[in-house]
Amino acid sequence: MKKTAPSEEELKRITAIAALYYDPKKPWKQEAIASQYDIPQGKVSVYLKMAQEYGIIRTTVDAYYTRDLVTELKQKFDHIKEVIIRPTFMAPKGGGDAALLEMLGKACADYFLDQVHHGAKLGVSCGVAVDAFVRALGHEAAQGKTMPVNCTLYSLVTLLVETMEGITPASVVAYLTRWLPDVTGHAFHLPYDKSQGIDAYAENASLQRLKEALPSLDYYIFGIGYIPQQHVRSRIGRPHQRVSYEFNALIDRLQQTEVLQQLGAVGEAMYQPFNQQGELLIDVPALTFLRERMIYHPLCELQRQVDTDASIIAIAGGPLKHEAVRAALKGRFFNILVTDSETIESALCPDA
């Protein structure tokens, strides 16, 4: 006898019951679900079985437990020294990208506290991943964790901005100075002069000292950003209107997203775009508008530093970042990666 497909209303009930039973924080027992919906307990079991049959729930084993992802990544990309990996499924359900970022920020903060020595020279950039790291480090400091002392902080990018608000690389340095004892910070907010651009600061002695210091730091910490493609932009909609100088917010405000798409940009690090093969695009004529707005440590310098003692740490994860992380690995921009298991799986695909 042919089984009758459940109605839309019944599918909604099956989904709701499955969500309660498999709730990662506080799973319900079948008896409690039966009482909640005033149905026999046996009916709950039937509904859960139907949830599997109709693909409402799926049972998978994360590759974190079935493969040695770290060894595989190091074999494929021999410049990688360390990988700090977290299983993707461990991010709180329903939290989306924010939950994953929080998990990776905590992982980076743990690595930072374990590895960074007193008196270290640190460079940081800007972005949501770095912001998650800074917030996690602040939480650890508030809990009384021992922080490295007498460190020196540098902004890896100095932006020319129209307004002194919002998230900038200089803001990240300022936030870190709250948590690290006896720290010295070197970061600037520079007003944007449209008539001169970056040339207005060519003779600034403080900025020259900052630029001269950047090639010899002990640690570099930055995020890998993705360039929104048109199909992604239409799916996620327009960004909210807060003032932000994170890369995509800056590019969107300057109405230059299409320029990056035409160049084949798939990602960026430290405000420097690159294509699918990890080739840098920052020096192409079409990106003059970007170069005129910032002083930066070139990624081509980091490419030369990956084989030195410098710890070059990139933080990135989540499906929107997969292509950008693959390209950045090909570009050899970092030697330490903080990420999730699915992002590494993506980088290890044969066609990646």
N, C-alpha and C positions, 0 to 999 in steps of 0.2 A: 504494500500500500504506500502510495507516494505521500511523503511528509509535507504538510502545509507550511509554507513560509510564514514566519511571524509578521504581524502587522507592524506598521511604523510605531504605533503606540506601545506595542509589546517590546519592540527593539529598544525603545527609550527606557522602559522599565528594566530590561536585561542589562543595559549599559549602566544604569544607576546602581543596580545590585552588584555588578562586577566591580564598579568603582569603590563601593564600600568594602567588599570582601578583600580586594587587593590594595586597599589604602596603605601606602608605605609607612605612614606615621602611626596610624592607629587602625589596623584592620579589624573589621567587624566579624563576629562569629555568625555562622549560618542561623543559629537560633535567634540572635538579636535582629538579624535582617528579616527573618520570618515574622517576628513580632512587629517590627516597624511597618511592614507592608501588609500585615494581617493575612498571611498566606501560610500554607503548610511548609514545614522545613524541607520536606522532600521536593517541593516546587522550587525552592532556592537552589538545590543541587541541580535540578533540571535546567534552570536558567543559567547557571554558571557553565554547564556543559555546552549549552547553546551559544554562550558568549565566545567560547573557543571555536565552535563550528563556524560561526559567522564572522570570525576575524576581529571581534571586538577586543579580545585579549590575545596576546601572543606570548609564548614562552621562548625566550632566547637565552643563550649563555654569552655574556660579554667576552670579547676577545682578550680582555685584560687577564682572564683566567685560563684561556686556552692557548695562547701564543706568547712567546717571549718577544713582545713588541719592541722593547728597548734594544735588545741585541739585533733584531731585524733592521731597525732604523739606523743603528750605527753602521751596520754592514752596507746598507744602501747609500748612506751619506757619511763618508768616513771622516768628515770634519766635526761631527757631533761628539762631544765629550761626555755629556750627561743628559739624561731625559728624566724630568720629574713628571710622572704620569699619574693621573687619577682616572678610575673607571667612569665612563660617561654616565652610566645608570645611577651612580652615587649622588649625582646632582638632585636636589629635592624636586619631586615631580610637581608639575604645574608652575614651576618658577621660570621656565623658559631660559633664554640666554643669560638673564640676570643671575639665576641660581647657579648656572655653570661657571660664570665669571667669578662669583663669590667663592666657589670651590677652588678654582685655579688661583685666585688671589691669595687664599689661605695657604695653598701649596707653595706658592712663591715666597710668601712671608716666612714659612717654616724653613725653606731652603736658605733664605737670606739670613735668618738668625743662626742657622747651623754653620754657615760658611763664611760670612763676612767678618773680617777681623777688625780689631780696633785700629783707628787711624787710616782706614781704607778710603780711597778716592772713588767716588761713585757718580756715574752719569745716568740721568733718567730722562725719558721723553714723556709724552702725554697720550691719553687715550683711555677708553673704558677699562681695558685690561690692567693697565698700570694703576688706574684709580682704584680698582678692586684690590690690588696688592697693597697700596698705601693704606686703604681702610682696614685691611686685615692686619697690617703691621701696627696700626694705631690701636686696634683691639688688643693685640698681644701686649703692647706697652701698657695699656690701661689695666691689664690683668697682672702686671708686675714682672713680665718677662725681661730678662737681661738684654739690653740693647748694646750694640757696638758703640764705643765712644770715640770722640775726637775725629770723626769722619769729615770728609770734605765732599760736598754735593755740588754737582754741576748740571745745568740744563743742557741736554744734547741738542736742543733746538731753541733758538730765540726768535720769537715771532714779532712782527710789526702789527699792531692791533689798533683798531679805531676806537675801542672803548676798553677801559680797564676793569672788566668784569668777566665772569665766566671762567671756564676751564682752559688753562694754557699750560705749556711746559713749566713756566715759572711758578704757576700755582702749585704744581706737583712738588717742586722743590720746597716751596714754603710749607706745604702740609708735612713733608718729611722732617723738616726742622723742628716740628712740634714733638716728634717721637724719639729722635736720636739725640742723646745728651752731648753737650759741648760740640755741636756740629757747626761747621761753617758752610754757608750756601752761596753759590754764584749763579744768579739767574736775573733776568731783566724782562720788564714789560717795556716795549719801545713803541711810542706813538708812530702811526703810519703817516708819512708825508708823501702824498701821491706824486708830487712833482719830482722827488728825488729817490724814493724807495729806499733800498738798503744802502745806497751810496751816501745817504745823510749821516751814516754812522761809521764811515770808512776809517776815520781817524780816531775813533773812540778808544782810549787806552784800556779801559776795563774790558771792553768787548774783545780786544786783541788778546788780552791775557787769557780770557775764557777760551777763545779759539785755540790758543797755543797749548792749553792744558788738556784739551779733549783727547788727543791721540795717545796719552799715556796714563789713562785711568786703569784702576784695578777691576772695576765692574761696570758694565753697561746694561741697563734694564729698559726694555721698550716692548711695545705690543706690535703684533702684526695685524694690520687693518685690511679690510676688503674694499674693493671699489664696487659700489652698487651697479649692477647691470640693469638694463631697462626692464627686463621681466621681473627682477627682484624689486626694483623701485616701485613698480605698479602693484606688487603684492604687499609690500610693507607700508606703502603710502608715504606721504611727505613727513619729514622730521618735525618734532615739536619745536616751538618757537623760543626755547630758552637760548640765551647767549652762550655760545660754545665755540671754542677754537680747536676742538678735536677735528681731525683731518676732514672727514666727510662733511661735517657741519660747515667748516670753512669753505670747502670746494662748492658746496651747495649754495652758500650765501653769495659766493662770487660767480655763480651760474656757469661753472666750468666742468661739471660732471661729464657732459657729452664729449668734451675735449679728451678727457682721460679714457673714455670708452673707445673713441676713435683711434687712440694710440695703442689700444689693446691692453691697457692696465688692468690687472686683476687684484693687486694688493699694494700696500705701502707700509713702510717702516720709517719712523722718524720723519714723516711727511715727505718721503721720497718714493714715488711710485715705481713699480716694476711690472713686467709682463709675465706671461705664463711660463716662460723659460727662465725666469729670474734675472732678466736683463734690465738694468737700470734705465729709467726714462727721464730722470730729473734734468738732464742737460740738453734735452731736445728743445728747439726754438719755441714750440707751442707751449712750453711750461715756464717761459720767462716770467709770467705773472706770478708764479709760485716762488721762484728763486728770488725775486725782488722783494719778497715779504719775509724772508727769514735768513738767519745765520745758523748753519747746521754742521754737524759732524758728518761727512759724507759716508754713505754706506760702502762705497768702494774702499774706504779706509778700513772699515770693519772686515771686509773680505780679506784684507791682508793680515788682520789681527786675529782671525779665528784660530790660527796655528800657533799663537803665542800663549803666554800665561794668562792673558786677560780672560775674564769670565764675561761672555757676551750672552745675556739672558733674554730670550724672547718669550712672551706670554701670549698664547692664543688658543682658542678652542671653539667648538660648535660648528654646525654644518655650513653656516655662511662663510666661515673662515677656511674651509678645507682647501679650496683652490689656491687661496693666497698663501697658506702655510706650505703647500707643495711647491709653489713657485719660489718662496723664500728659502726653502731647503736647497733647491737647485742653485739659487743665487749665492749660497754660502755666506749669509749675513750674520749668523750667530753660531755659537758652539754649545749652548745649553738651551733646552726647550722645556717650557712648562705647558702641558697640554692635557687633553683627555684621550681616552683609548680610541674612540671613533675617529678622531682627527689623525692619529697615527695610522690607523687602518687605511684611511683614505690616502695618506702619503705613500703607503706601501703597495697600493694597487699597481699591477703590472704596467698599466697605461699611464701612470702618473709621472 
